[in-house]
Amino acid sequence: MPYRFERDARTPYSEVYVIENEEGDEVGRIDLHFTSSIVYATLCVVDDTDEDDVQELIDEIDERLVLTADPYREDFVVTVWTGRETGVYSEDDEEVEDEEELLTDEEQNGHRG
């Protein structure tokens, strides 16, 4: 199955992609970390992904994302997680249901007055 990879973030030594299937459904996320000889990855896929689909996805990631960025790598090590998305969180998120449980900015930064 062909996948679509949409870059979510990039640093000098890493990249993060959202993975979508042919229908445009989000089926996972891949975090790639490049060293001088090895590429490490954390692949998170939806919990109904079977082993054959995981291997196919790893092969496609290797071919389309890793080899194009680092054709001389010695190894590609992938850790796979399965599950479901429960939300996206941000420290700057203003939509908080129970404000009484929030720490002040000073408490969050370890500075207590």
VOGU-3710 file (C-alpha; in Angstrom, 3 decimals, decimal comma):
1> mpyrferdar> 0,000/0,000/0,000  1,497/3,358/-0,933  1,722/5,825/1,919  1,948/9,594/2,014  4,514/11,197/4,312  3,931/14,770/5,456  6,866/16,363/7,262  5,828/17,729/10,647  9,219/18,874/11,972  12,874/18,977/10,992
11> tpysevyvie> 16,156/19,657/12,776  19,716/19,250/11,472  19,757/15,604/12,661  16,122/14,511/12,785  12,820/14,580/10,960  9,233/13,821/11,981  6,547/12,720/9,542  2,826/12,069/9,796  1,890/8,954/7,788  -1,360/8,756/5,813
21> neegdevgri> -2,810/5,883/3,794  -4,245/6,147/0,263  -7,605/7,339/1,620  -5,938/10,193/3,516  -6,448/8,620/6,946  -3,658/9,161/9,460  -2,164/5,736/10,207  0,996/6,634/12,058  3,959/8,832/12,754  7,694/8,329/12,277
31> dlhftssivy> 10,513/10,116/14,105  13,883/9,702/12,351  17,199/10,486/14,055  20,364/10,524/11,936  23,822/9,787/13,348  27,066/9,469/11,435  26,452/5,785/10,598  23,068/4,670/11,933  19,531/5,959/11,505  17,284/5,398/14,514
41> atlcvvddtd> 13,516/5,604/14,194  10,449/5,444/16,370  7,423/4,333/14,390  3,991/4,736/15,970  1,098/3,065/14,143  -2,605/2,642/14,869  -3,389/-0,387/16,989  -5,061/-2,414/14,228  -1,902/-2,471/12,065  -0,720/-6,033/11,443
51> eddvqelide> 2,893/-7,241/11,255  2,944/-7,418/7,436  1,746/-3,800/7,166  4,378/-2,697/9,691  7,158/-4,373/7,684  5,840/-2,899/4,428  5,742/0,545/6,030  9,301/0,207/7,371  10,513/-0,807/3,896  8,801/2,193/2,335
61> iderlvltad> 10,209/4,552/4,993  13,685/3,165/4,353  13,374/3,561/0,596  11,639/6,952/0,454  12,874/8,815/3,535  16,054/7,266/4,904  18,025/6,258/1,808  17,298/9,563/0,083  18,687/11,460/3,080  21,593/9,157/3,982
71> pyredfvvtv> 22,513/6,612/1,290  25,736/5,608/3,125  24,219/4,562/6,435  25,318/1,292/7,993  22,076/0,385/9,765  18,441/1,425/10,200  17,039/0,608/13,654  13,275/0,976/14,130  11,320/0,783/17,373  7,618/0,225/16,697
81> wtgretgvys> 4,769/1,314/18,977  1,101/0,552/18,362  -1,817/2,374/19,900  -4,210/5,217/19,394  -3,914/8,974/19,571  -5,385/10,401/22,749  -4,682/14,054/22,008  -2,111/16,705/21,236  -0,885/18,773/24,158  0,921/22,090/24,331
91> eddeevedee> 2,201/24,207/27,207  0,662/27,234/25,467  -2,800/25,649/25,167  -5,411/28,053/26,508  -8,265/25,537/26,545  -7,885/23,976/29,983  -10,919/22,509/31,747  -9,795/22,668/35,382  -7,667/25,772/35,945  -7,387/25,135/39,716
101> elltdeeqng> -5,095/22,168/39,055  -2,635/24,209/36,991  0,659/25,286/38,459  1,764/28,889/38,171  4,504/29,679/35,649  7,026/29,887/38,512  6,012/26,447/39,842  6,261/24,901/36,360  9,789/26,241/35,999  10,877/24,974/39,424
111> hrg> 10,992/28,463/40,990  8,794/28,676/44,055  8,378/31,960/45,820
//
